[in-house]
């Protein structure tokens, strides 16, 4: 396929997936800017996740829709497409074949539609660049540029730029929580949208107590949906952690995580946020595959049960009630394994 000229164009990138997925597109954003330094690049994302890209210097503009709120209708999506069409983009690049995003793309008047799309809408795309599901997700999105003819994929890994206001908020937040400049802070992210990815709260509690006894101050992150799990973990603890759960926006979370020496986490969106801030992580992996969706950084140790459970060999299970497996992948992952992994990153 002949390459698509990307420079000196008005480019629209569309992506309406989840927090971790959007964070994994940031190497693509950097590589696109490097390949098209004189282009005007706009990105369409979910309004709730806009902090991931809002201050990204490689983007000229961020447009949002509230996909599960006010824009959760055919008429709203048509309106979005109509407004995008009036902006006269030369090239549209769609990065995920969800039906919602694909529909917006085919209804938007643009010079050229590229990227991937839902199978039913392929005839409306000028250049198809299917996702290579055998690559790590971040590399999978970068491969879209390769298919468009970009020869050099220059990027800096995962990047979220919190912005000045969020950095100032984080500084005040830590002071109000009693965190001193001399404190060595270890963060915990114990939630996950997928049940089978969650390590037991009482095991997180044991790790936190052990590290606290070694002189580290511990903090629990996570969103409002994680509050019950965090309270369960704290209920098992002998020491008192800082609770940040449900108190931070995505931009504030990224800024706050910068203060940590280490983040201990399940496979989740906040894990990728921590990576974007160059914080070392220890990540517990069970049903998902780290080679495809794992930490996109060298500053990470992935911990898995030994021997690995074969229960999700055919694909990740969101629920595991099979008596033969019964979440062996997370239940047989031990506190000692996690603490040993922490020793690599904590002085």
ZABA-136546 format. One record per atom (N, C-alpha, C): x, y negated, z. Coordinates in steps of 0.001 Angstrom, whole numbers, padded with zeros to 6 digits, always signed. Example, Ala and Ser with C-alpha at 12.3 -4.5 7.8 and 13.67 -1.06 7.14 Angstrom:
+013190+005690+007800+012300+004500+007800+013200+003300+007800+012850+002250+007080+013670+001060+007140+012900-000030+007870
***
This chain:
+000827+001195+000000+000000+000000+000000+000865-001249+000000+000513-002212-000840+001227-003470-000883+000956-004248+000394+001982-004911+000922+001828-005643+002165+000876-006821+002036+000265-007203+003158-000636-008350+003215+000157-009551+003718+000111-010648+003001+000807-011865+003431+000084-012463+004635+000793-012554+005762+000196-013021+007001+000576-014453+007357+001683-014932+006846+002153-016262+007240+001383-017361+006518+001283-018499+007205+000562-019670+006688-000896-019351+006382-001505-018598+007270-002910-018216+007122-003680-018554+008403-005004-018582+008276-005861-018622+009462-006265-017189+009760-005813-016681+010916-005999-015269+011253-006914-015145+012462-007871-014229+012374-008734-013886+013498-008463-012448+013914-008102-012254+015179-007916-010916+015747-009121-010628+016645-009760-009478+016446-010943-009141+017234-010681-007901+018083-011074-007990+019378-010849-006863+020291-011765-007024+021489-012647-006056+021710-013645-006168+022776-013634-004957+023710-012443-004423+023972-012328-003288+024878-012046-003754+026309-011531-002858+027143-011425-003080+028585-010115-003760+028974-009949-004028+030284-008801-004768+030799-007472-004149+030390-007287-002859+030686-006020-002217+030349-005774-002203+028851-006815-001909+028081-006680-001861+026625-006277-003228+026068-006928-004290+026559-006599-005629+026069-005168-006002+026423-004735-005658+027627-003349-005939+028024-002368-005210+027108-002746-004022+026666-001876-003247+025775-001810-003810+024355-002640-004794+024036-002527-005452+022717-001521-006598+022728-001010-006970+023906-000146-008159+023947+001174-007994+023193+001766-006791+023099+002924-006664+022194+002536-006938+020735+001342-006496+020332+000848-006786+018982+000752-008296+018760+000212-009016+019754+000048-010463+019613+001401-011129+019394+002384-010737+020181+003738-011305+020030+004329-010955+018664+004179-009708+018254+004735-009272+016973+004041-009976+015806+002734-010200+015915+002010-010922+014865+002517-012352+014757+002726-013019+015882+003256-014384+015853+004647-014429+015231+005486-013453+015568+006836-013418+014996+006774-013198+013484+005799-012404+013045+005668-012126+011611+004976-013268+010872+004206-014068+011597+003448-015156+010972+003626-016435+011782+004835-016995+011824+005119-018133+012705+004335-019392+012364+003914-019528+011117+003227-020749+010695+001726-020554+010532+001206-019441+011024-000227-019177+010939-000964-019722+012158-002252-019964+011986-003129-020309+013098-003820-019015+013515-003551-018557+014751-004043-017256+015205-005075-017450+016306-006257-016901+016070-007363-016946+017018-007685-015517+017450-008084-015327+018713-008457-013998+019173-009838-014033+019815-010665-013062+019459-011993-012881+020042-011919-011778+021079-012310-012092+022331-012257-011116+023421-013505-011250+024293-013679-010291+025194-014761-010338+026171-014497-011483+027153-015525-012272+027419-015381-013436+028294-014818-013077+029660-015195-011930+030211-014748-011539+031548-013252-011233+031594-012659-011019+030426-011247-010638+030369-010367-011722+029744-010902-012908+029547-010183-013927+028783-008845-014309+029405-008709-014163+030741-007444-014524+031395-006259-013752+030846-006502-012573+030290-005403-011757+029760-004679-012485+028637-005413-013257+027839-004807-013891+026655-004945-015408+026636-005670-015984+027594-006019-017403+027544-004811-018322+027416-003743-018022+028147-002553-018884+028142-001408-018292+027325-001715-017307+026497-000665-016673+025693-000146-017665+024647+001143-018016+024682+001677-019023+023753+001705-018562+022306+001478-017271+022074+001469-016763+020702+000104-016932+020034-000888-017382+020795-002225-017620+020251-002501-019118+020209-003216-019547+019190-003625-020939+019080-004990-021183+019704-005797-020135+019774-007169-020307+020234-007716-018969+020724-008550-019008+021754-009234-017823+022259-010736-018110+022249-011494-017208+021626-012950-017303+021580-013513-016113+022340-014578-016325+023106-015114-015240+023932-016594-015002+023649-017014-013764+023914-018433-013449+024007-018653-012670+025305-019838-012818+025863-020201-012092+027085-020908-010814+026642-020116-009773+026360-020651-008614+025651-021676-007816+026455-021590-007846+027771-022570-007131+028590-023553-008081+029264-023503-009361+028881-024391-010353+029464-025226-011031+028398-025069-012334+028270-025932-013111+027379-025779-012756+025896-024644-012147+025535-024418-011811+024125-024675-010340+023823-025382-009673+024721-025648-008247+024545-026939-008017+023752-026922-008499+022501-028070-008301+021613-027609-008461+020175-028380-007894+019263-028056-008014+017837-028051-009475+017402-029043-010239+017867-029127-011646+017472-027912-012439+017960-027460-012146+019170-026285-012848+019703-025036-012498+018911-024894-011226+018534-023732-010820+017741-023771-011455+016352-024958-011558+015774-025104-012225+014476-024753-013706+014590-025161-014324+015674-024833-015728+015900-023331-015920+016030-022692-015011+016777-021232-015052+016919-020564-014943+015557-021004-013986+014744-020424-013791+013417-020626-015018+012541-021807-015623+012637-022096-016826+011845-021145-017960+012223-020950-018151+013525-020056-019221+013988-018606-018954+013593-018196-017696+013669-016838-017353+013246-016665-017604+011743-017695-017273+010982-017631-017474+009539-017425-018928+009162-018017-019841+009943-017872-021267+009657-016442-021758+009875-015626-020953+010569-014247-021364+010844-013294-021028+009698-013800-020345+008694-013076-020107+007433-011711-019424+007643-011736-018252+008246-010509-017481+008427-010102-016822+007105-008807-016784+006881-008283-016106+005693-008246-014592+005895-007847-014177+007118-007650-012752+007405-008267-012433+008760-008998-011344+008811-009514-010800+010062-008819-009474+010321-008315-009284+011549-007693-008011+011943-008468-007460+013134-009159-006357+012930-009906-005713+014011-009059-004587+014596-008886-004593+015922-007937-003667+016544-008557-002436+017189-009886-002314+017151-010489-001109+017722-011832-000838+017050-012116+000426+016727-013314+000734+015936-014609+000843+016722-014784+000052+017772-016055+000062+018483-017143-000499+017570-018343+000004+017720-019431-000402+016823-019762-001877+017000-019720-002393+018225-020058-003790+018488-019091-004734+017746-017802-004475+017941-016791-005333+017319-016793-005158+015796-016949-003933+015349-016979-003673+013908-018153-004378+013250-019298-004414+013941-020475-005091+013413-020219-006589+013263-019627-007204+014288-019285-008626+014200-018381-008877+013004-017408-007992+012815-016437-008165+011730-017107-008149+010353-017978-007188+010109-018582-007087+008772-019592-008201+008529-020120-008795+009610-021083-009886+009453-020410-011254+009420-019096-011285+009642-018353-012546+009613-017801-012791+008212-018064-013962+007684-017559-014318+006355-016089-014697+006467-015219-013888+005886-013773-014122+005926-013177-013804+004564-011913-014254+004376-011253-013980+003107-010922-012506+002926-010451-011863+004003-010057-010457+003945-010280-009800+005293-010920-008636+005283-011100-007853+006510-010068-006730+006531-009313-006651+007635-008304-005604+007767-008415-004987+009160-007581-004009+009424-007580-003328+010707-008391-002050+010629-008921-001629+011774-009726-000406+011829-011177-000791+012062-012075+000152+011828-013493-000124+011994-014259+001167+012226-015494+001020+012661-016376+002174+012820-016544+002864+011467-016629+004178+011504-016651+004957+010260-017779+004531+009317-018914+004093+009869-020049+003715+009029-019830+002393+008299-018846+001615+008756-018654+000272+008212-017392+000130+007372-016738+001236+007088-015499+001198+006310-015645+000532+004943-016782+000725+004218-016892+000110+002887-016787-001417+002894-017009-002058+004033-016960-003516+004095-015558-004046+004452-014585-003155+004618-013223-003584+004942-012353-003531+003685-011547-004576+003501-010693-004655+002312-009455-003782+002450-008866-003778+003647-007669-002974+003908-007870-002241+005226-007917-000923+005178-008084-000124+006391-006734+000262+006970-006573+000075+008253-005343+000484+008941-005755+001344+010129-005997+002626+009917-006495+003503+010988-005511+003617+012145-006054+003755+013355-005213+003894+014540-004572+005272+014580-003283+005302+014886-002548+006555+015018-002631+007007+016470-003544+007910+016751-003833+008309+018127-002719+009142+018757-001684+009452+018001-000565+010211+018554+000490+009302+019164+000349+007997+018973+001283+007026+019524+000773+006484+020859+001678+005936+021664+001249+005198+022837+000325+004081+022373-000681+003731+023176-001685+002757+022753-001071+001439+022302-000064+000939+023028+000566-000321+022633+001230-000188+021265+001893+000941+021028+002524+001180+019731+001478+001440+018645+000349+002002+019046-000749+002249+018116-001251+000932+017523-001391-000091+018374-001821-001393+017866-000723-002046+017030+000513-001903+017446+001631-002434+016653+001681-001795+015269+001298-000523+015212+001322+000197+013938+000364-000404+012916-000665-001097+013384-001562-001802+012465-000768-002815+011642+000172-003508+012287+001018-004470+011568+001946-003763+010592+002469-002616+010990+003319-001839+010080+002549-001488+008816+001309-001057+008996+000483-000689+007842+000144-001894+006969+000177-003093+007566-000076-004312+006788+001182-004829+006107+002311-004142+006334+003542-004490+005632+004584-005213+006454+004354-005385+007769+005345-006038+008624+006508-005077+008846+007711-005524+008544+008889-004651+008617+009510-004614+010008+009528-005762+010695+010150-005836+012013+009102-006187+013061+008957-005314+014046+007975-005516+015111+008683-006060+016347+008801-007355+016423+009512-008003+017520+008531-008372+018628+008756-007849+019832+007868-008159+020956+008631-008029+022265+007960-008336+023369+008589-008336+024697+007833-007463+025691+007165-006436+025181+006389-005585+026062+005069-006250+026438+004462-005790+027522+003194-006350+027966+003414-007740+028561+002525-008674+028206+002667-010052+028664+001304-010643+029009+001143-011054+030263+000022-011898+030643+000609-013162+031262+000188-014299+030775+000663-015582+031274-000425-016163+032178-000227-016152+033499-001306-016554+034409-001718-018016+034281-000786-018881+033906-001093-020303+033844-000749-021008+035142-000501-022294+035052-000047-023091+036195-001033-023063+037345-002315-023187+037043-003341-023241+038086-003402-021941+038876-003314-020812+038188-003361-019519+038875-002097-019249+039679-000974-019715+039196+000270-019551+039966+000198-020357+041263-000359-021567+041179-000513-022388+042385-001499-021739+043348-002578-021168+042800-003557-020474+043635-002894-019324+044380-002094-018529+043674-001454-017366+044292-000525-017780+045425+000204-018858+045219+001114-019334+046266+000343-019707+047526-000775-020405+047340-001612-020783+048487-002259-019548+049118-002686-018632+048278-003337-017408+048751-002421-016630+049691-001174-016437+049306-000251-015683+050143+000025-016401+051466+000119-017720+051415+000331-018479+052660-000849-018294+053603-002066-018359+053040-003262-018210+053875-003392-016807+054445-002815-015830+053748-002851-014446+054223-001707-014142+055193-000894-015144+055481+000189-014955+056444+001421-014267+055881+001556-014240+054571+002739-013633+053946+003859-014664+053931+004974-014326+054555+006112-015234+054659+007066-015036+053477+007865-016052+053158+008848-015896+052065+009800-014734+052281+010047-014399+053538+010983-013306+053851+010331-011923+053789+009011-011862+053694+008316-010575+053683+008573-009800+052394+008767-008501+052562+008886-007601+051401+007510-006974+051188+006906-007291+050065+005506-006965+049830+005366-005785+048881+004541-004801+049264+004220-003665+048403+002714-003659+048170+002321-003639+046888+000917-003681+046540+000354-002305+046228-000955-002167+046472-001652-000909+046189-002874-001207+045332-003041-000419+044281-004262-000474+043490-004850+000927+043506-005886+001136+044317-006351+002502+044556-007607+002851+043765-008154+001889+043037-009372+002154+042291-009101+002578+040862-010136+003026+040206-010129+003325+038780-011571+003504+038353-011886+003060+037148-013252+003214+036649-013617+004684+036453-012598+005531+036293-012813+006958+036047-012562+007735+037336-013543+008457+037782-013464+009185+039055-012255+010117+039121-011967+010825+038049-010909+011836+038071-009507+011236+038087-009405+009924+037939-008091+009271+037996-007734+008786+039401-008644+008986+040355-008444+008399+041686-007758+009363+042644-006643+008930+043171-005973+009641+044261-006728+009330+045545-006692+010226+046506-007512+010102+047716-007127+008870+048543-008116+008107+049035-007825+006922+049847-006983+007217+051076-007212+008378+051732-006426+008687+052933-004950+008918+052622-004653+009322+051379-003243+009499+050997-002587+008150+050734-003343+007237+050112-002834+005873+049977-002568+005289+051356-003465+005553+052301-003305+005040+053664-002010+005558+054288-001732+006844+054095-000508+007427+054665+000741+006810+054057+000714+006584+052753+001854+005942+052092+002024+004523+052619+000919+003779+052736+000997+002401+053219+001537+002343+054645+001058+003225+055528+001555+003251+056902+003044+003576+056949+003472+004523+056135+004893+004906+056112+005760+003738+055670+005341+003035+054628+006124+001897+054134+006081+000732+055117+004949+000572+055788+004850-000477+056798+005830-000213+057943+005965+001058+058319+006911+001429+059375+008356+001179+058950+008580+001129+057650+009922+000851+057127+010182-000641+056955+009198-001473+057322+009417-002912+057279+008763-003645+056128+007954-002960+055356+007270-003602+054225+005871-004050+054641+005457-005203+054126+004080-005654+054306+003268-005100+053144+002105-004548+053433+001319-003898+052394+000082-004726+052049-000336-004653+050794-001503-005400+050329-002318-004525+049389-003635-004580+049533-004531-003830+048659-005184-004785+047660-004997-004490+046379-005614-005255+045303-006899-004548+044850-007374-004892+043670-008566-004259+043117-009725-005229+043012-010748-004822+042257-011929-005648+042066-013021-005332+043066-014150-005997+042921-015261-005797+043854-015748-004350+043852-015616-003670+042714-016065-002270+042644-015169-001333+043460-014013-001827+043887-013066-001011+044651-013173-001236+046159-014036-002124+046589-014060-002520+048002-014359-001354+048942-015278-000475+048569-015603+000661+049438-014414+001607+049577-013717+001865+048465-012547+002740+048517-011447+002144+049383-011251+000830+049261-010222+000170+050062-010590+000221+051539-011854-000026+051857-012274+000049+053258-012083+001457+053820-012331+002462+052997-012102+003844+053437-010628+004077+053735-009758+003585+052839-008317+003740+053052-007867+003015+054308-008312+001775+054473-007918+000977+055638-008408+001636+056924-009556+002304+056848-010082+003003+058016-009205+004147+058482-008365+004661+057600-007439+005747+057955-006090+005221+058442-005863+003896+058328-004533+003352+058600-004320+003007+060073-003074+003118+060489-002670+002714+061832-002120+001290+061828-001694+000829+060639-001180-000534+060496-002216-001379+059769-002011-002700+059781-002988-003618+059191-002435-004205+057895-003069-003896+056768-002614-004448+055492-003275-005797+055197-002761-006474+054197-003433-007646+053630-004495-007130+052660-005678-007694+052718-006756-007288+051808-006980-008393+050780-006725-008070+049511-006981-009008+048415-008079-008483+047495-008657-007358+047846-009649-006688+047012-010877-007571+046797-011245-007756+045524-012431-008532+045189-012280-010027+045352-011062-010510+045600-010849-011931+045884-010110-012670+044776-009718-011963+043726-008866-012574+042714-009427-012373+041303-009385-013424+040503-009675-013282+039080-008489-012577+038419-008617-012240+037153-007519-011542+036469-006265-012403+036444-006413-013679+036132-005252-014569+036106-004629-014721+037477-005471-014826+038510-004965-014923+039874-004292-013633+040306-004844-012497+039889-004244-011201+040198-002848-011094+039604-002714-011475+038331-001400-011416+037683-000390-012282+038425-000807-013490+038786+000098-014393+039501+000450-013847+040880-000532-013272+041558-000288-012740+042904+000616-011517+042866+000448-010674+041868+001253-009453+041769+002740-009751+041588+003047-010909+041049+004460-011285+040853+005230-011278+042168+004514-011485+043264+005156-011589+044579+005590-010227+045118+005095-009140+044530+005348-007802+045065+006686-007231+044607+007284-006437+045487+008497-005689+045147+008161-004406+044395+006927-003911+044601+006491-002658+043993+004968-002609+044031+004365-002002+043008+002931-001725+043001+002750-000211+042897+001937+000350+043798+001620+001776+043782+000176+001892+043312-000059+002660+042251-001327+002511+041549-001809+003787+040873-003113+003905+040765-003702+004877+039857-003573+004349+038430-003849+005203+037456-003927+004794+036061-005164+003905+035914-004951+002613+035648-006062+001660+035645-005637+000373+034962-006604-000521+034743-006293-001812+034148-005312-002632+034962-005515-002770+036291-004557-003542+037083-003128-002999+037025-002949-001713+036766-001602-001174+036577-000903-001897+035435-001617-002076+034323-001025-002749+033167-000802-004233+033451-001672-004830+034281-001468-006226+034690-000155-006349+035459+000088-005424+036376+001340-005448+037140+002538-005334+036215+002454-004454+035248+003554-004275+034289+003813-005567+033529+002749-006282+033188+002898-007533+032428+003657-008585+033220+003751-008415+034550+004462-009363+035415+005855-008866+035784+006288-007795+035131+007640-007224+035332+007854-006717+036754+006778-006236+037374+006875-005648+038709+007048-004139+038562+008006-003514+039248+008132-002050+039196+006874-001383+039724+006540-000225+039175+005344+000486+039619+005642+001964+039831+004856+002552+040734+004752+004002+040861+003310+004333+040517+003112+005170+039505+001764+005434+038993+001417+006904+039108+000239+007189+039666-000246+008556+039790-001098+008907+038569-000726+009974+037907-001442+010390+036705-001995+011800+036863-003264+011947+036480-003919+013245+036523-004462+013644+035170-005725+013258+034857-006347+013732+033622-005894+013003+032366-005374+011782+032500-004961+011032+031312-003507+011323+030977-003135+010984+029766-001811+011341+029263-000885+010127+029285+000152+010131+030135+001033+008959+030228+001782+008658+028936+001988+009679+028109+002684+009408+026845+001822+008593+025884+000505+008552+026137-000404+007784+025274-000908+006513+025954-001130+006574+027263-001704+005433+027975-000937+005114+029257+000286+005584+029349+001061+005380+030558+001718+004019+030629+002526+003791+031662+003203+002500+031842+004086+002165+030641+003852+001010+030049+004624+000569+028875+005779-000293+029372+006690+000356+030088+007807-000334+030718+008821+000702+031187+010050+000262+031380+011063+001123+031993+011044+000999+033513+010333+000005+034010+010281-000221+035458+009132+000567+036082+009127+001870+035855+008010+002679+036332+008440+004113+036584+007796+004717+037571+007915+006153+037806+006502+006736+037780+006302+007709+036921+005020+008392+036827+005071+009657+037675+004068+009840+038535+004012+010994+039420+002819+011860+039025+003059+013140+038828+001988+014071+038479+002074+015309+039370+000969+016004+039498+000956+017246+040268+001857+018276+039606+002495+019080+040419+003368+020131+039899+002929+021488+040447+002640+022471+039575+002624+022339+038117+001404+021555+037660+001464+020971+036457+000323+020198+035962-000920+021065+035825-002067+020455+036042-003340+021157+035867-003711+021159+034384-004087+022298+033812-004431+022369+032386-005887+022026+032088-006629+021592+033097-008065+021404+032935-008481+020384+031909-007642+019383+031642-007989+018328+030684-007168+018429+029402-006681+019614+029109-005847+019788+027922-006571+019381+026646-007888+019574+026616-008661+019245+025414-009169+017811+025421-008889+017051+026457-009369+015680+026552-009750+015334+027970-009562+014066+028350-009773+013634+029723-011226+013800+030159-011409+014422+031335-012739+014554+031921-012987+013380+032872-014136+012736+032739-014489+011657+033655-015026+012208+034975-015494+013458+034948-015937+014144+036167-015419+015571+036101-015008+016113+037242-014418+017449+037250-015011+018235+038413-016028+019017+038094-016643+019840+039144-016474+021325+038847-015597+021625+037925-015292+023009+037561-014554+023662+038728-015107+024710+039277-014497+025373+040436-013085+025854+040154-012801+026119+038891-011477+026618+038519-010410+025538+038672-010822+024274+038460-009856+023162+038505-010150+022196+039654-011383+021665+039721-011838+020821+040825-010831+019722+041177-010440+018967+040170-009522+017826+040320-008172+018214+040935-007701+019406+040551-006381+019830+041014-005316+018789+040687-005460+018147+039526-004429+017221+039058-004146+016108+040064-005185+015640+040787-004988+014591+041770-004860+015150+043189-005567+016222+043477-005527+016786+044826-004169+017404+045156-003474+017925+044147-002182+018575+044393-001006+017632+044188-001300+016364+043984-000261+015343+043902-000036+014834+045328+001172+014995+045868+001389+014844+047306+001902+013463+047710+001727+013169+048990+002258+011940+049570+003776+011908+049454+004423+013048+049691+005884+013105+049588+006365+012744+048182+005670+013230+047156+006050+012883+045785+006016+011373+045578+004974+010741+046086+004824+009295+045885+005890+008531+046671+006123+008918+047899+007144+008240+048699+008527+008430+048100+008823+009617+047602+010111+009841+046924+010257+008936+045715+009158+008737+044977+009188+007851+043811+009396+006402+044231+008815+006020+045366+008996+004648+045863+010453+004365+046204+011147+005385+046709+012540+005190+047137+013429+004696+046001+013067+005022+044778+013871+004589+043622+013830+003066+043452+012703+002457+043853+012503+001033+043583+012627+000142+044795+012565+000712+046005+012640-000096+047218+014011+000058+047868+014612-001055+048198+015943-001020+048803+015843-000709+050302
***
